[in-house]
Amino acid sequence: MPVTASRLLLRQSRFLIRRPVVRSASTTSEAAAKSKDAAAKASEGLSKVAATAGPAIANAMQGIGGALRKVGGRTGKLVAFVDSLVPPTLYYSKVGFEVAKIVVRGQKMTPPSVAEFQTYFQPLLNALRQPTALLSRTASFSQNLLSNVRNLDRRQLAFVGVTTAEVIGFFSVGEMLGRMKIVGYRGEPAHGH
């Protein structure tokens, strides 16, 4: 079995870590300097191993993916479908994360504290622990929601109406851009007589 560079580096770093420190008429500061040097070399060796291990793992995963792509039938189609979804999913998740970072910085938002999380999610956790209480809370929640909607003033109703119109407008514009067509959907022609 051929010895790879990552294995050599791993062996070297293990040797440097396990090697006993020999003190021969040296001061404590010299011993500390040697110890720091050995630790730095070991750390450097481990970082090199980690750097070479990443591509090795990626190559192994590509090999597994290649083997799965050779499978035929329904399984092969499923693997090909999932494989085709991975790049766009990664891309859009990165884009979404970057947009979220921009929004967080722009709005000067801060993450909630642990206490805020606990106070917010504690009723939910309690309800999940007691299923019968969940049904009664759902009924009371729907009644409270209905009474809150009935008690909205004109300003709040206008705000809800404008927000709803904005959401519908953005959705419609997105549909138009996605279809590259302003009116109608592409599809099968209507059945003629």
Secondary structure, DSSP 8 states (H G I E B T S, - for coil): ----HHHHHHHHHHHHHHS----SS--HHHHHHHHHHHHHHHHHHHHHHHHHHHHHHHHHHHHHHHHHHT--HHHHHHHHHHHHHHHHHHHHHHHHHHHHHHHHHHTT-----HHHHHHHHHHHHHHHH-HHHHHHHHHHHHHHHHHHHHT--HHHHHHHHHHHHHHHHHHHHHHHHHHT-SSS---S-----
